[in-house]
Amino acid sequence: MSRPILYFARHGETDWNRERRLQGQHDIPLNDLGRVQASRCGAVLRGLFERDGRSAVDCDYVSSPLGRARETMELMRAGLGLEPAAYRTDARLMEMSFGRWEGFTFADLQAREAAALAERERDKWGFVLPGGESYAQLQVRVRAWYDSVERDTVVAAHGGVCRVLIEHLGLAPPLAASMGDIGQGVVHVFTGDDMTRHE
């Protein structure tokens, strides 16, 4: 039996993204560019639905509860002509917790946490961030969410969530998945055994 299609959008840019700070579960809002990127995702979705002869109302809509993902979802839905707030949130789609590293750049951490950073480089998938999570732990909750999906779904979430989906669906091994570039203003379409990128 074929799996439902996922139309996955990473949230638009925030000021912390621009400054290359680790956000994790800090609730940082979209900046002006991030709102443009989120609206662009709505336009991309509209084009994909038109291409495939389907209506936007055919899909379920679910977002991470973090504000940057919710605002992205609402801007996408507005671009599709849908009621912006008529979607669900699911806490299993929250970004990986970076624990005490949240708010820092990797340059900051080189000075403060060099040994832990070196350990993370040896096992990026399994390394549990101090006070936070590993990709392997994130995958447990994202897999549980994915296994609950029953129909084609538009998702607004985070880069880490997309990376563990890529690994879970067998599209890349853990190390490659953990280093993948998950763009903003881009819709990743998962069909179960494939992923395509649309911008």
N, C-alpha and C positions, 0 to 999 in steps of 0.2 A: 504494500500500500504506500502511495507517495505521501511525503510529508507536506504540510502546508507551506506556502511560500512566505518568507519573511522579507519585508521591506525595511531595512535597518538604517536609521540615520543617527550618527553620533551628534550630540548637541553642538550648537554653534560655539564660536570662540568666546572665551571670557578673558578678562584682564590677566588672570593667572595663567591661562594658556599662552597668552602673548608674552608674558614674562618668564615662561617655561617653569612655572612653579607646580609642584605636585599638588593636585587638588583632592584626589580621593573623594571622601564623603563630605568635605567642606562644601557649603551651599553657596557657591559663587555665581552671580547672575551673568547672563549674556552681556557682552558689550555691543556696540553698534554694528561692528562687522559680524558678530555672531548672529544678530537678528537678520541681517542680509543673507547669511548662509542658511539659516533656518527657512527663510522664505524661499530661497533657491531650491531647497529640498522639496518644498511643496510643489514648485513648478516642475521639478524632475519627476515627482510622483504622478502629477497630472499627465505628463507626457507618456510615462510608462503605462498608465491605465488606458489612455487613449490608444496607444499602440496595440495593446492587448485586448481592446474591445471590452473593457470592464468598467464598472462604476466604482467610485471611491467608497460608496456605502456598502460594497460587497465585503470589505475587510473589517477586522477587529482593529482597535487602536489601543496601544498600551505603552506607558512611559515609566521610566524610573521616577521615583518621587522627588528627586532632587530638582530644584527650581530651574536649573539651566536646561535640563531635559524636558521638563514640563513646558517651559516657554517655547522650546523648539517644536514640540508637538503641537502647541496651540497655533503657532505661526504656520506650520505645515497644513493643519486642518483648515485654517482660514483660507489658505491658498487653494484648497480643494473645494471651497464653497460649503464646508461643513461647520457645524456649531463648534467653535474652538474648544470649549471646555468639556465636550461630551466624549470623554475617553476614560480609561482606567489607569491606575498606577499599580505597580507591583514592586515591593521592596527588594525582591530577588534580583531586580535589574539595576540596583544601585552600583556605582563604581566600586572597585576594589578599595578597601581601606588602606591608606598608606600610614596609618597610625601616627607616630610622633614625627614622621617625615613630611607630613602635609604642611604646605605653605613654604617649603624650602625648594630651592633649585638643586640640581645635581652638583653644580659648582659649590653651593653652600655645604652640601653633604660631604663633598670630598675633604673639606677641612674638619668636619665634625664627626663623620661616621665612615672614615676610610676603610676600616676593617670590615664593617658590615656590608659596605658597597662591594668590596672584593668578594665576599662570600656570596652575595647576590649574583655576581657575574658568573660564578661557578655553577649556580643552579637557579636561573632566573624564574623558572616555573614553580619550583618547590620552596623557594626562600620565603619565609614568613617575615614580613616587614615588622620592625619593632612596634608592638602595640597594634599591628594591623593584620593584613591577610597575605596569603600567597595567591598566585594565579590558580594553583590546584584547589585551594579552598574556595575561591570565587567560582570556579567551574562547578563545584557541587551545587551551589544555589542556582546558577544559571541553567545547568542541566535540568534541575527540578522544574524550573520555569518552562524550559523548552519542551519537556515531556508533557506539560499540561496544555500546550497550544493545540487547538482543535480546528482552526480555520486560518486562512491567509490573514496575516497580521502586519500592520505598520507599527514599528518600534522606534521610540526615541530613547536612547540610552547613552552609553559611554564607550570609550576606546577599549578599556579592559574587557568589558562585556562582549564586544565584538570579537576580540582576540580569542576568548575562550570558546565562543561559538565556532570559530574557524577550526580550533583544535578538536572540539567535541564532534563536529561533523566530519572529521577526518580529512579536512582540506589542507592541513599543514601539521607537521609534528610540533610538539610543545615549544621548542626553542624558536623555531621560525614563526610560529603564531604569536609568541610573546613580543617579537620585534617588528611585527607588521605595522605598516603605516595605515592608520584608520583616519581618513580625511574628514574635514568638516565642510559642510555644503555639498556632501556626497551621499548618495543612497546606495547601499550595498544590498543586493538582492540574493537571498539564499534560497535555493530550490531543493535543499536536502543533500545533494551530491555535488553542488557547484555554487560558486559565488561570483557575481558580476558586479562591477562598479559603474555607477552612472552619475554624471555631473553636468 
